[in-house]
Structure formats: C-alpha cells, structure tokens
C-alpha cells in the first residue's frame, strides 16, 4: 500500500486525490473534515489546531498499518491541518483507493474514526461570544 | 529531558515544558506528581502519558533519556 501522511498549515482535497489516483484502482473514497461555523447552536469564529507532530505522524502511520492489515487497499492519504482555521476551511482529509469501492468506504471510515481517537492533535474553539474552549 | 505538555494540559500548567523531578521513575508516579501539582488535570476526561512518542501504561519505567509527554483528550479531525 502506498501511503501519504502529512501535517501542515494548509491541506487540499486535490493533493490527496492526486496521490491516490491510480489506474489499478476503480474506487476512490474521500472524507473531508471542514470547520463548522457553530457548535451546539453557538456561533464559532475559528478553530486553532495544535499537534504533537512527531507522535501524531507516528500514530497516523499506525493507522495506515492497520488499514493495510485489514483491507486490500492500494493507496491511502491522511492529511491534517494545524494553526488557525476558519469556517469552511479543511481540517482533515482521508483518501482511500482500492480496486473496488466497498472496502474503500470501510477503510476511510476506520481511518478517520481512529484518527479522532488516537492521534495527538487538539483543537480550541473560539466562539463569537468571546469564550475559548 | 523535560516533560512536554499539550492542549488543555499545557493551559492548566501554564507552560509547554516541565522539568522532571528525579524521584519519578515510572508513569504512575509521574501522573500522581502531576495531579498533586496541578489538581485541575484530574478534571480532564483522560490524561495519557506518552513515552518516546507512544502511549504508555502506568507501569512503564521512564528514564531521563526518554521523551515524555502529557496527552489530554485528543480532538483532531
């Protein structure tokens, strides 16, 4: 399985798609996580993401290894953004390519769910009313 | 090597790095010391310790050469 893992200020769906696009793969599944302008009906101005980069990369590599073990996936891209992110900005992209679509959906869901549980990245929410959580 | 702090743990301690006291030789002792110095850490949903960039069990031994980090609940994605 070919793997692209990156953490940086700005990420795009296109770079993930470009990486996974391959003639042997007939199914490409992409999850894009974007900044929502509200949390429980309270307006959100921005999010700030920080990470423990060395460990975050290592945990993302572990997720990729689990994906490779569970499914016959040809290509996987996992990208996460850090720093200030505003409503509509992309915070995370998971892209999976396989010969057929079924396992690509499963692997993509597993990768984003596990990322949210184990990868040391933290967000702070800046609300319109001034509160920061 | 110091103890790295992130997210809510960094906010509670007010600093990104702490010096590791000499008497701390395993993860359980480290957690007890942290909770004693910064009681607010106990209000977090979880506090994990990473040793050399890997989540560590309470029984794991730590030395001054290890890279140690305090990991509050993660919230990526």
Backbone of each chain as ProteinMPNN parsed JSONL, in Angstrom:
{"seq_chain_A": "XXXXXXXXXXXXXXXXXXXXXXXXXXXXXXXXXXXXXXXXXXXXXXXXXXXXXXXXXXXXXXXXXXXXXXXXXXXXXXXXXXXXXXXXXXXXXXXXXXXXXXXXXXXXXXXXXXXXXXXXXXXXXXXXXXXXX", "coords_chain_A": {"N_chain_A": [[0.846, -1.199, 0.0], [0.547, 2.194, -0.861], [1.429, 5.138, 0.862], [0.527, 8.361, 2.001], [1.255, 10.707, 4.351], [0.69, 13.632, 6.135], [1.166, 16.665, 7.961], [0.338, 19.941, 8.161], [0.146, 23.572, 7.564], [-1.792, 24.246, 5.597], [-4.039, 22.223, 3.828], [-5.2, 20.323, 0.999], [-7.997, 18.87, -0.725], [-7.43, 18.105, -3.255], [-4.674, 17.441, -3.393], [-4.595, 15.096, -1.952], [-6.27, 13.495, -3.46], [-4.863, 13.474, -5.882], [-2.671, 11.967, -5.074], [-3.769, 9.433, -4.477], [-4.878, 8.618, -6.845], [-4.921, 6.163, -9.293], [-4.267, 3.859, -11.927], [-4.914, 1.184, -11.411], [-6.921, 1.249, -9.598], [-10.343, 1.301, -9.017], [-12.059, 2.47, -7.32], [-12.425, 5.361, -5.445], [-12.404, 6.895, -2.388], [-13.171, 9.691, -0.482], [-12.823, 11.452, 2.504], [-13.562, 14.543, 3.798], [-12.939, 16.754, 6.293], [-14.329, 19.619, 7.553], [-14.258, 23.0, 8.885], [-16.812, 23.837, 11.045], [-19.353, 26.339, 11.369], [-20.619, 26.558, 13.768], [-21.185, 25.282, 17.097], [-23.192, 23.207, 18.804], [-25.359, 25.022, 18.344], [-24.126, 27.427, 18.955], [-22.451, 30.211, 17.639], [-19.343, 29.848, 15.94], [-16.196, 31.328, 15.584], [-13.567, 30.683, 14.827], [-11.234, 27.91, 14.674], [-8.445, 26.617, 16.475], [-5.805, 24.573, 15.762], [-3.482, 22.465, 17.345], [-0.599, 20.332, 17.462], [1.197, 17.372, 18.509], [3.665, 16.846, 16.845], [5.595, 14.827, 16.016], [4.71, 12.514, 17.319], [2.102, 12.435, 16.404], [2.411, 11.943, 13.671], [3.532, 9.415, 13.865], [1.405, 7.986, 15.068], [-0.464, 8.188, 13.025], [0.822, 6.707, 11.108], [0.582, 4.221, 12.301], [-2.161, 3.815, 12.079], [-2.366, 3.632, 9.318], [-0.95, 1.277, 8.951], [-2.674, -0.516, 10.193], [-4.877, -0.322, 8.495], [-3.766, -1.393, 6.173], [-3.433, -3.973, 7.015], [-6.034, -4.876, 7.452], [-7.538, -4.523, 5.081], [-7.542, -4.833, 1.476], [-6.195, -2.451, 0.324], [-5.013, -0.072, -2.006], [-3.953, 2.543, -2.012], [-3.442, 5.214, 0.297], [-4.141, 8.299, 1.731], [-3.513, 10.568, 4.331], [-4.17, 13.544, 5.687], [-3.635, 16.343, 7.781], [-4.558, 19.523, 9.002], [-2.988, 22.322, 10.677], [-2.907, 25.061, 13.058], [-4.569, 28.307, 12.797], [-7.919, 27.964, 11.811], [-10.7, 28.617, 9.786], [-14.34, 28.892, 9.486], [-15.442, 26.67, 7.007], [-12.893, 26.114, 6.1], [-10.568, 23.442, 5.369], [-9.892, 20.835, 7.581], [-9.087, 18.203, 7.881], [-8.209, 15.482, 5.771], [-8.989, 12.369, 4.434], [-8.117, 9.956, 2.178], [-8.812, 7.214, 0.141], [-7.931, 4.555, -1.984], [-8.956, 1.779, -3.879], [-9.297, -1.397, -5.614], [-12.018, -1.969, -5.868], [-15.084, -0.378, -4.715], [-16.246, -0.942, -2.142], [-14.575, -1.768, 0.141], [-13.042, 0.48, 0.281], [-14.703, 2.481, 1.288], [-15.121, 1.406, 3.863], [-12.482, 1.363, 4.904], [-11.832, 4.052, 4.85], [-13.64, 5.179, 6.665], [-12.853, 3.848, 9.002], [-10.25, 4.879, 9.248], [-10.608, 7.692, 9.687], [-12.206, 7.646, 11.99], [-10.492, 6.384, 13.835], [-8.312, 8.096, 13.806], [-9.424, 10.329, 15.08], [-9.627, 9.337, 17.624], [-7.053, 8.591, 18.515], [-4.849, 10.117, 17.548], [-2.51, 12.559, 18.469], [-3.673, 15.464, 18.362], [-5.023, 18.649, 18.878], [-7.896, 20.722, 19.229], [-8.882, 24.113, 19.644], [-11.756, 25.947, 20.349], [-12.981, 28.999, 19.236], [-15.421, 31.014, 20.214], [-18.123, 33.156, 19.051], [-19.108, 34.688, 21.091], [-16.937, 35.26, 22.608], [-15.917, 33.333, 24.289], [-13.427, 30.813, 24.824], [-12.75, 27.523, 24.196]], "CA_chain_A": [[0.0, 0.0, 0.0], [1.275, 3.47, -0.897], [0.898, 5.977, 1.943], [0.922, 9.769, 2.139], [0.845, 11.258, 5.643], [1.266, 14.967, 6.267], [0.543, 17.633, 8.871], [0.876, 21.251, 7.762], [-0.801, 24.676, 7.753], [-2.911, 24.201, 4.642], [-4.15, 20.968, 3.078], [-6.26, 20.369, -0.017], [-8.554, 17.587, -1.171], [-6.815, 17.767, -4.531], [-3.377, 16.765, -3.244], [-4.879, 13.728, -1.507], [-6.831, 12.804, -4.632], [-3.76, 13.259, -6.834], [-1.814, 10.895, -4.576], [-4.38, 8.089, -4.517], [-5.362, 8.304, -8.19], [-4.045, 5.153, -9.892], [-5.032, 3.101, -12.926], [-5.382, -0.119, -10.926], [-7.971, 1.463, -8.604], [-11.62, 1.734, -9.592], [-12.85, 3.135, -6.286], [-11.709, 6.366, -4.654], [-13.294, 7.456, -1.377], [-12.515, 10.808, 0.196], [-13.504, 12.155, 3.591], [-13.006, 15.862, 4.05], [-13.499, 17.344, 7.508], [-14.184, 21.071, 7.445], [-14.602, 23.753, 10.097], [-18.235, 24.187, 11.11], [-19.487, 27.691, 11.939], [-21.361, 26.533, 15.035], [-21.134, 24.086, 17.931], [-24.433, 23.201, 19.607], [-26.096, 26.258, 18.066], [-23.375, 28.657, 19.273], [-21.578, 30.577, 16.51], [-17.896, 29.666, 16.108], [-15.431, 32.221, 14.701], [-12.433, 29.944, 14.255], [-10.625, 26.856, 15.481], [-6.984, 26.589, 16.423], [-5.32, 23.194, 15.931], [-2.073, 22.234, 17.655], [-0.326, 18.893, 17.47], [2.491, 16.831, 18.939], [3.818, 16.393, 15.47], [6.327, 13.568, 15.835], [3.858, 11.4, 17.742], [0.92, 12.412, 15.528], [2.816, 11.242, 12.445], [3.707, 8.007, 14.234], [0.08, 7.378, 15.257], [-1.094, 8.077, 11.706], [1.462, 5.549, 10.454], [-0.012, 3.007, 12.882], [-3.483, 3.649, 11.47], [-2.128, 3.148, 7.948], [-0.549, -0.134, 9.055], [-3.896, -1.282, 10.485], [-5.667, -0.347, 7.256], [-3.116, -2.335, 5.254], [-3.646, -5.317, 7.555], [-7.447, -5.257, 7.421], [-8.161, -4.469, 3.765], [-6.669, -4.808, 0.301], [-6.237, -1.061, -0.147], [-3.775, 0.231, -2.748], [-3.377, 3.858, -1.697], [-4.083, 5.907, 1.419], [-3.593, 9.611, 2.094], [-4.065, 11.142, 5.56], [-3.631, 14.895, 5.837], [-4.285, 17.144, 8.828], [-4.108, 20.913, 9.051], [-2.749, 22.903, 12.008], [-2.96, 26.526, 13.096], [-5.908, 28.91, 12.777], [-8.784, 27.504, 10.709], [-11.949, 29.373, 9.803], [-15.452, 28.125, 8.918], [-15.277, 26.309, 5.597], [-11.54, 25.593, 5.842], [-10.412, 21.991, 5.508], [-9.064, 20.474, 8.732], [-8.554, 16.852, 7.723], [-8.614, 14.756, 4.559], [-8.606, 10.966, 4.319], [-8.452, 9.486, 0.833], [-8.506, 5.789, 0.012], [-8.203, 3.988, -3.304], [-8.842, 0.326, -3.981], [-9.807, -1.892, -6.894], [-13.482, -1.824, -5.838], [-15.409, 0.692, -3.768], [-16.746, -1.331, -0.817], [-13.577, -1.715, 1.21], [-12.513, 1.846, 0.378], [-15.578, 3.16, 2.254], [-14.837, 0.871, 5.208], [-11.146, 1.788, 5.345], [-11.854, 5.502, 5.055], [-14.346, 5.428, 7.929], [-11.974, 3.377, 10.075], [-9.095, 5.775, 9.391], [-10.979, 8.961, 10.322], [-12.663, 7.376, 13.362], [-9.334, 6.074, 14.673], [-7.543, 9.341, 13.923], [-10.046, 11.185, 16.095], [-9.448, 8.729, 18.951], [-5.683, 8.3, 18.957], [-3.767, 10.987, 17.059], [-2.397, 13.708, 19.376], [-3.966, 16.767, 17.771], [-6.04, 19.28, 19.728], [-8.482, 21.948, 18.71], [-9.507, 25.08, 20.536], [-12.848, 26.631, 19.655], [-13.163, 30.414, 19.558], [-16.826, 31.331, 19.974], [-18.434, 34.561, 18.745], [-19.362, 35.433, 22.336], [-15.67, 35.539, 23.286], [-15.409, 32.191, 25.041], [-12.475, 29.931, 24.143], [-12.805, 26.218, 24.861]], "C_chain_A": [[0.878, 1.244, 0.0], [0.608, 4.429, 0.088], [1.428, 7.399, 1.849], [0.366, 10.264, 3.473], [1.49, 12.628, 5.775], [0.453, 15.798, 7.257], [1.163, 18.976, 8.528], [-0.216, 22.303, 7.846], [-2.024, 24.558, 6.848], [-2.893, 22.89, 3.874], [-5.271, 21.119, 2.059], [-6.741, 18.95, -0.318], [-7.796, 17.132, -2.422], [-5.496, 17.006, -4.355], [-3.563, 15.314, -2.777], [-5.385, 12.892, -2.685], [-5.741, 12.502, -5.664], [-2.893, 12.078, -6.397], [-2.447, 9.522, -4.747], [-4.795, 7.665, -5.921], [-4.403, 7.331, -8.879], [-4.865, 4.273, -10.825], [-5.555, 1.748, -12.429], [-6.549, 0.011, -9.944], [-9.241, 2.004, -9.253], [-12.501, 2.443, -8.59], [-11.992, 4.108, -5.505], [-12.709, 6.969, -3.683], [-12.529, 8.533, -0.628], [-13.406, 11.318, 1.314], [-12.79, 13.475, 3.781], [-13.708, 16.435, 5.269], [-13.249, 18.839, 7.48], [-14.66, 21.755, 8.724], [-16.053, 24.216, 10.011], [-18.387, 25.541, 11.806], [-20.333, 27.734, 13.215], [-21.07, 25.233, 15.772], [-22.312, 24.164, 18.873], [-25.129, 24.558, 19.543], [-25.371, 27.548, 18.469], [-22.435, 28.967, 18.117], [-20.091, 30.444, 16.854], [-17.176, 30.555, 15.093], [-14.285, 31.48, 14.023], [-12.047, 28.811, 15.199], [-9.119, 27.049, 15.407], [-6.548, 25.152, 16.707], [-3.843, 23.206, 16.293], [-1.833, 20.733, 17.659], [1.043, 18.599, 18.071], [2.966, 16.09, 17.7], [4.49, 15.027, 15.325], [5.448, 12.372, 16.207], [2.618, 11.295, 16.851], [1.241, 11.667, 14.233], [2.928, 9.74, 12.734], [2.355, 7.305, 14.421], [-0.66, 7.239, 13.924], [-0.478, 6.911, 10.923], [0.893, 4.241, 10.995], [-1.391, 2.74, 12.291], [-3.329, 3.088, 10.056], [-1.759, 1.664, 7.974], [-1.763, -1.019, 9.341], [-4.786, -1.399, 9.25], [-5.098, -1.403, 6.307], [-3.346, -3.778, 5.686], [-5.079, -5.804, 7.333], [-8.007, -5.381, 6.008], [-7.114, -4.439, 2.654], [-6.774, -3.424, -0.37], [-4.919, -0.751, -0.858], [-3.12, 1.543, -2.322], [-4.165, 4.545, -0.601], [-3.374, 7.235, 1.659], [-4.302, 10.091, 3.352], [-3.392, 12.489, 5.776], [-4.365, 15.602, 6.962], [-3.689, 18.536, 8.836], [-3.866, 21.332, 10.497], [-2.785, 24.43, 11.895], [-4.399, 27.028, 13.106], [-6.693, 28.421, 11.567], [-10.157, 28.152, 10.884], [-13.07, 28.554, 9.163], [-15.286, 27.918, 7.413], [-13.891, 25.784, 5.272], [-11.511, 24.08, 6.046], [-9.445, 21.677, 6.646], [-8.4, 19.113, 8.547], [-9.065, 16.251, 6.411], [-8.092, 13.328, 4.645], [-9.035, 10.522, 2.92], [-7.942, 8.061, 0.677], [-8.83, 5.325, -1.398], [-7.996, 2.481, -3.275], [-9.444, -0.115, -5.315], [-11.315, -1.69, -6.989], [-13.889, -0.965, -4.644], [-15.687, 0.251, -2.33], [-15.729, -1.169, 0.294], [-12.98, -0.318, 1.352], [-13.365, 2.672, 1.346], [-15.243, 2.712, 3.677], [-13.514, 1.397, 5.744], [-11.13, 3.282, 5.65], [-12.525, 5.838, 6.395], [-13.485, 5.003, 9.12], [-10.847, 4.384, 10.317], [-9.484, 7.082, 10.079], [-11.45, 8.725, 11.754], [-11.477, 7.148, 14.295], [-8.461, 7.31, 14.868], [-8.105, 10.212, 15.045], [-9.876, 10.634, 17.512], [-8.002, 8.724, 19.431], [-4.613, 9.324, 18.568], [-3.695, 12.269, 17.909], [-2.445, 15.058, 18.655], [-5.106, 17.34, 18.609], [-6.581, 20.523, 19.055], [-9.004, 22.804, 19.853], [-10.584, 25.773, 19.735], [-12.954, 28.063, 20.156], [-14.599, 30.793, 19.188], [-17.028, 32.829, 19.748], [-18.657, 35.368, 20.02], [-18.093, 35.668, 23.159], [-15.102, 34.354, 24.048], [-14.459, 31.354, 24.177], [-12.449, 28.617, 24.9], [-11.87, 25.239, 24.165]], "O_chain_A": [[1.836, 1.337, 0.767], [-0.618, 4.522, 0.145], [2.622, 7.618, 1.642], [-0.844, 10.241, 3.696], [2.691, 12.778, 5.554], [-0.764, 15.656, 7.373], [2.382, 19.134, 8.597], [-1.365, 21.989, 8.157], [-3.156, 24.749, 7.293], [-1.861, 22.491, 3.335], [-6.176, 21.936, 2.23], [-6.0, 17.977, -0.184], [-7.554, 15.941, -2.622], [-5.229, 16.045, -5.077], [-2.799, 14.424, -3.152], [-4.982, 11.745, -2.875], [-5.702, 11.417, -6.242], [-2.436, 11.29, -7.225], [-1.772, 8.56, -5.112], [-5.036, 6.482, -6.165], [-3.218, 7.627, -9.033], [-6.026, 3.976, -10.543], [-6.532, 1.227, -12.968], [-7.106, -0.996, -9.507], [-9.22, 3.023, -9.943], [-13.561, 2.961, -8.941], [-10.952, 3.732, -4.963], [-13.743, 7.494, -4.097], [-11.395, 8.326, -0.196], [-14.59, 11.585, 1.109], [-11.567, 13.523, 3.908], [-14.929, 16.584, 5.277], [-12.105, 19.284, 7.393], [-15.371, 21.163, 9.536], [-16.467, 24.88, 9.061], [-17.634, 25.853, 12.729], [-20.714, 28.807, 13.683], [-20.752, 24.214, 15.158], [-22.413, 25.102, 19.663], [-25.444, 25.158, 20.571], [-25.929, 28.637, 18.342], [-21.702, 28.09, 17.661], [-19.646, 30.873, 17.919], [-17.495, 30.545, 13.904], [-14.055, 31.62, 12.822], [-12.471, 28.76, 16.354], [-8.586, 27.567, 14.426], [-6.874, 24.585, 17.75], [-3.042, 23.87, 15.636], [-2.768, 19.952, 17.84], [1.919, 19.462, 18.129], [2.717, 14.898, 17.521], [4.001, 14.168, 14.591], [5.436, 11.354, 15.515], [2.14, 10.195, 16.575], [0.442, 10.861, 13.757], [2.477, 8.909, 11.947], [2.18, 6.167, 13.987], [-1.399, 6.276, 13.722], [-1.167, 6.22, 10.173], [0.736, 3.27, 10.254], [-1.753, 1.593, 12.03], [-4.064, 2.188, 9.65], [-2.201, 0.892, 7.124], [-1.877, -2.124, 8.81], [-5.375, -2.45, 8.996], [-5.834, -2.195, 5.718], [-3.443, -4.684, 4.858], [-5.313, -6.982, 7.062], [-8.852, -6.239, 5.75], [-5.961, -4.069, 2.871], [-7.346, -3.262, -1.448], [-3.845, -1.117, -0.379], [-1.894, 1.65, -2.275], [-5.393, 4.475, -0.563], [-2.15, 7.281, 1.777], [-5.529, 10.035, 3.444], [-2.188, 12.56, 6.02], [-5.583, 15.478, 7.085], [-2.479, 18.713, 8.697], [-4.455, 20.776, 11.424], [-2.705, 25.001, 10.808], [-5.329, 26.273, 13.387], [-6.2, 28.458, 10.439], [-10.694, 28.221, 11.99], [-12.803, 27.633, 8.391], [-15.028, 28.856, 6.659], [-13.717, 25.081, 4.276], [-12.315, 23.518, 6.789], [-8.323, 22.183, 6.677], [-7.277, 18.9, 9.004], [-10.203, 16.486, 6.004], [-6.908, 13.102, 4.895], [-10.191, 10.699, 2.535], [-6.806, 7.742, 1.028], [-9.881, 5.662, -1.943], [-7.014, 1.975, -2.731], [-10.023, 0.689, -6.046], [-11.836, -1.296, -8.032], [-13.137, -0.837, -3.679], [-15.393, 0.995, -1.394], [-16.001, -0.497, 1.289], [-12.471, 0.035, 2.416], [-12.836, 3.461, 2.128], [-15.098, 3.536, 4.58], [-13.428, 1.826, 6.895], [-10.484, 3.719, 6.603], [-12.035, 6.673, 7.155], [-13.401, 5.715, 10.12], [-10.531, 4.702, 11.463], [-8.765, 7.541, 10.966], [-11.132, 9.513, 12.644], [-11.457, 7.659, 15.415], [-7.936, 7.545, 15.956], [-7.357, 10.762, 15.853], [-9.972, 11.38, 18.486], [-7.751, 8.842, 20.631], [-3.566, 9.383, 19.212], [-4.691, 12.978, 18.052], [-1.424, 15.689, 18.384], [-6.029, 16.625, 19.0], [-5.853, 21.276, 18.407], [-9.49, 22.307, 20.869], [-10.368, 26.148, 18.582], [-13.011, 28.305, 21.362], [-14.948, 30.881, 18.011], [-16.228, 33.655, 20.186], [-18.429, 36.578, 20.043], [-18.154, 36.203, 24.265], [-13.927, 34.364, 24.418], [-14.657, 31.207, 22.971], [-12.163, 28.587, 26.097], [-11.771, 24.082, 24.573]]}, "seq_chain_B": "XXXXXXXXXXXXXXXXXXXXXXXXXXXXXXXXXXXXXXXXXXXXXXXXXXXXXXXXXXXXXXXXXXXXXXXXXXXXX", "coords_chain_B": {"N_chain_B": [[15.739, 15.195, 29.944], [12.85, 17.239, 29.391], [9.332, 17.363, 30.41], [6.855, 17.243, 28.07], [4.027, 19.283, 27.345], [0.676, 19.443, 26.209], [-2.236, 20.904, 24.562], [-5.112, 21.091, 26.636], [-3.726, 20.377, 28.933], [-1.378, 21.821, 28.8], [-2.432, 24.386, 29.009], [-3.442, 24.304, 31.62], [-1.117, 23.901, 33.171], [0.279, 26.094, 32.388], [2.645, 26.313, 31.084], [4.735, 25.047, 28.373], [6.605, 23.046, 28.794], [7.871, 20.98, 31.368], [10.2, 20.463, 34.055], [11.443, 17.249, 34.846], [11.056, 15.799, 37.955], [13.6, 14.189, 39.923], [12.815, 11.901, 41.407], [10.884, 10.594, 39.976], [10.161, 7.706, 38.343], [8.506, 6.05, 36.979], [5.446, 5.758, 35.009], [3.091, 5.853, 36.559], [3.907, 7.132, 38.922], [4.64, 9.56, 37.875], [2.158, 10.55, 36.948], [0.8, 10.796, 39.4], [2.346, 12.727, 40.634], [1.974, 14.903, 38.85], [-0.824, 15.298, 39.128], [-0.858, 16.086, 41.758], [0.562, 18.516, 41.743], [-0.818, 19.974, 39.835], [-3.904, 20.047, 40.314], [-6.184, 20.471, 38.734], [-5.855, 18.988, 36.453], [-7.004, 16.556, 36.943], [-9.61, 16.897, 36.37], [-9.919, 16.606, 33.705], [-11.16, 14.56, 31.006], [-9.539, 12.445, 30.401], [-6.124, 11.596, 31.024], [-3.353, 10.893, 29.374], [-0.094, 9.416, 29.222], [2.677, 9.771, 27.159], [5.479, 7.947, 26.18], [8.448, 8.306, 24.604], [7.023, 8.923, 22.273], [4.909, 7.141, 22.198], [1.868, 5.825, 23.459], [1.753, 5.132, 26.913], [1.613, 2.599, 29.465], [0.609, 2.644, 32.974], [2.512, 1.269, 34.413], [4.868, 1.519, 33.07], [8.373, 2.038, 32.965], [10.316, 4.996, 33.302], [13.023, 6.961, 32.08], [15.628, 9.474, 32.348], [16.424, 9.897, 29.791], [14.268, 9.504, 28.188], [11.656, 10.676, 25.98], [9.059, 12.416, 27.167], [5.569, 12.953, 27.346], [2.581, 14.755, 28.15], [-0.659, 13.89, 27.525], [-3.632, 15.204, 26.961], [-7.265, 14.678, 26.478], [-7.668, 13.946, 23.056], [-8.507, 15.89, 20.114], [-8.62, 16.006, 17.344], [-9.37, 16.264, 13.777]], "CA_chain_B": [[14.737, 15.744, 29.019], [11.665, 17.734, 30.106], [8.03, 16.751, 30.152], [6.127, 18.091, 27.124], [2.602, 19.419, 27.65], [-0.104, 19.866, 25.044], [-3.673, 21.149, 24.704], [-5.626, 21.545, 27.925], [-2.702, 20.171, 29.967], [-0.475, 22.974, 28.69], [-3.151, 25.55, 29.547], [-3.539, 24.163, 33.08], [0.208, 24.102, 33.767], [0.731, 27.436, 32.027], [3.945, 26.213, 30.392], [4.754, 23.919, 27.434], [7.572, 22.016, 29.209], [8.176, 20.933, 32.8], [11.348, 19.621, 34.418], [11.027, 16.011, 35.513], [11.745, 15.573, 39.235], [14.449, 12.987, 39.952], [12.21, 10.71, 42.023], [9.883, 9.973, 39.1], [10.796, 6.648, 37.556], [7.53, 5.331, 36.147], [4.315, 6.574, 34.566], [2.142, 6.038, 37.661], [4.467, 8.157, 39.818], [4.57, 10.832, 37.148], [0.771, 11.027, 36.98], [0.478, 11.199, 40.775], [3.032, 14.011, 40.853], [1.283, 15.926, 38.05], [-2.127, 15.567, 39.731], [-0.608, 16.806, 43.006], [0.993, 19.883, 41.441], [-1.88, 20.63, 39.039], [-5.125, 19.268, 40.581], [-7.179, 20.633, 37.657], [-5.662, 17.932, 35.443], [-7.895, 15.422, 37.248], [-10.955, 17.16, 35.839], [-9.965, 16.238, 32.285], [-11.784, 13.248, 30.777], [-8.457, 11.463, 30.482], [-4.76, 12.099, 30.891], [-2.451, 9.809, 28.98], [1.32, 9.769, 29.151], [3.389, 9.14, 26.046], [6.92, 7.798, 26.379], [9.062, 8.163, 23.278], [6.002, 9.088, 21.222], [3.974, 6.021, 22.219], [1.068, 5.792, 24.683], [2.406, 4.252, 27.881], [0.843, 2.099, 30.605], [1.059, 3.195, 34.255], [3.659, 0.514, 34.938], [6.09, 1.709, 32.269], [9.502, 2.72, 33.602], [10.829, 6.103, 32.488], [14.353, 7.442, 32.476], [15.841, 10.872, 31.963], [16.664, 9.964, 28.345], [13.011, 9.329, 27.45], [10.823, 11.837, 25.629], [7.801, 12.2, 27.892], [4.563, 13.972, 27.023], [1.274, 14.657, 28.788], [-1.623, 13.91, 26.422], [-5.041, 15.333, 27.374], [-8.125, 14.11, 25.433], [-7.349, 14.49, 21.734], [-9.698, 16.427, 19.455], [-8.335, 16.289, 15.94], [-10.421, 15.98, 12.813]], "C_chain_B": [[13.485, 16.158, 29.795], [10.414, 16.953, 29.763], [7.251, 17.713, 29.248], [4.642, 18.113, 27.475], [1.878, 19.95, 26.424], [-1.55, 20.162, 25.437], [-4.045, 21.671, 26.083], [-4.592, 21.385, 29.04], [-1.714, 21.337, 29.972], [-1.135, 24.22, 29.282], [-3.21, 25.494, 31.074], [-2.187, 24.446, 33.741], [0.733, 25.512, 33.479], [2.079, 27.473, 31.336], [3.921, 25.01, 29.448], [5.695, 22.785, 27.837], [7.797, 22.128, 30.715], [9.456, 20.132, 33.004], [10.837, 18.383, 35.137], [11.793, 15.868, 36.827], [12.468, 14.225, 39.227], [13.729, 11.725, 40.43], [11.212, 10.001, 41.107], [10.533, 8.962, 38.171], [9.797, 5.778, 36.796], [6.315, 6.219, 35.894], [3.339, 6.851, 35.709], [2.622, 7.148, 38.607], [4.386, 9.539, 39.163], [3.158, 11.412, 37.209], [0.401, 11.54, 38.373], [1.116, 12.559, 41.077], [2.316, 15.15, 40.103], [-0.056, 16.315, 38.689], [-1.976, 16.327, 41.047], [-0.278, 18.271, 42.748], [-0.103, 20.661, 40.718], [-3.183, 19.848, 39.189], [-6.165, 19.365, 39.454], [-7.036, 19.575, 36.57], [-6.621, 16.768, 35.671], [-9.3, 15.637, 36.719], [-11.055, 16.85, 34.347], [-10.534, 14.832, 32.154], [-10.755, 12.128, 30.839], [-7.128, 12.202, 30.427], [-3.884, 10.896, 30.573], [-1.021, 10.337, 29.02], [1.911, 9.029, 27.952], [4.868, 9.099, 26.398], [7.517, 7.468, 25.02], [8.01, 8.03, 22.184], [5.039, 7.91, 21.101], [3.19, 6.073, 23.532], [1.623, 4.748, 25.64], [1.447, 3.83, 28.987], [1.429, 2.673, 31.894], [2.325, 2.53, 34.769], [4.962, 0.797, 34.18], [7.144, 2.535, 33.015], [9.957, 3.855, 32.683], [12.187, 6.555, 33.021], [14.526, 8.864, 31.959], [16.121, 11.014, 30.47], [15.36, 9.91, 27.535], [12.352, 10.662, 27.119], [9.436, 11.586, 26.218], [6.833, 13.32, 27.553], [3.262, 13.688, 27.744], [0.22, 14.889, 27.691], [-3.043, 14.017, 26.987], [-5.933, 14.748, 26.267], [-7.864, 14.77, 24.071], [-8.639, 14.955, 21.049], [-9.402, 16.85, 18.021], [-9.539, 15.986, 15.061], [-11.403, 17.123, 12.691]], "O_chain_B": [[13.106, 15.49, 30.756], [10.425, 16.026, 28.953], [7.015, 18.863, 29.62], [4.07, 17.091, 27.855], [2.396, 20.796, 25.696], [-2.026, 19.736, 26.489], [-3.395, 22.563, 26.627], [-4.581, 22.169, 29.989], [-1.272, 21.781, 31.032], [-0.487, 25.009, 29.968], [-3.047, 26.515, 31.743], [-2.12, 25.148, 34.75], [1.534, 26.05, 34.242], [2.598, 28.549, 31.036], [3.178, 24.056, 29.682], [5.605, 21.685, 27.292], [7.9, 23.226, 31.262], [9.763, 19.232, 32.223], [9.908, 18.462, 35.941], [13.023, 15.819, 36.829], [12.014, 13.259, 38.613], [13.985, 10.627, 39.937], [10.745, 8.911, 41.437], [11.351, 9.315, 37.322], [10.191, 4.877, 36.056], [6.175, 7.29, 36.485], [2.815, 7.959, 35.82], [1.837, 7.994, 39.034], [4.101, 10.541, 39.818], [2.972, 12.598, 37.482], [-0.231, 12.588, 38.51], [0.497, 13.424, 41.697], [2.087, 16.223, 40.662], [-0.388, 17.497, 38.783], [-2.846, 17.116, 41.417], [-0.771, 19.159, 43.444], [-0.293, 21.854, 40.956], [-3.541, 19.071, 38.304], [-6.941, 18.431, 39.25], [-7.991, 19.297, 35.844], [-7.007, 16.076, 34.729], [-10.089, 14.697, 36.624], [-12.151, 16.834, 33.788], [-10.412, 14.013, 33.066], [-11.052, 11.013, 31.269], [-7.025, 13.289, 29.858], [-3.703, 10.001, 31.4], [-0.775, 11.534, 28.874], [1.68, 7.836, 27.757], [5.438, 10.09, 26.855], [7.145, 6.487, 24.376], [8.086, 7.168, 21.308], [4.43, 7.698, 20.053], [3.762, 6.333, 24.59], [1.927, 3.624, 25.241], [0.578, 4.599, 29.396], [2.573, 3.126, 31.925], [3.118, 3.151, 35.476], [6.034, 0.363, 34.603], [6.848, 3.574, 33.606], [9.985, 3.71, 31.461], [12.456, 6.534, 34.222], [13.682, 9.385, 31.231], [16.064, 12.12, 29.932], [15.349, 10.229, 26.346], [12.467, 11.638, 27.86], [8.734, 10.659, 25.813], [7.218, 14.487, 27.479], [2.88, 12.532, 27.93], [0.206, 15.925, 27.027], [-3.598, 13.018, 27.445], [-5.419, 14.359, 25.218], [-7.844, 15.996, 23.957], [-9.727, 14.473, 21.366], [-9.858, 17.891, 17.549], [-10.577, 15.52, 15.53], [-12.354, 17.039, 11.914]]}, "name": "protein", "num_of_chains": 2, "seq": "XXXXXXXXXXXXXXXXXXXXXXXXXXXXXXXXXXXXXXXXXXXXXXXXXXXXXXXXXXXXXXXXXXXXXXXXXXXXXXXXXXXXXXXXXXXXXXXXXXXXXXXXXXXXXXXXXXXXXXXXXXXXXXXXXXXXXXXXXXXXXXXXXXXXXXXXXXXXXXXXXXXXXXXXXXXXXXXXXXXXXXXXXXXXXXXXXXXXXXXXXXXXXXXXXX"}
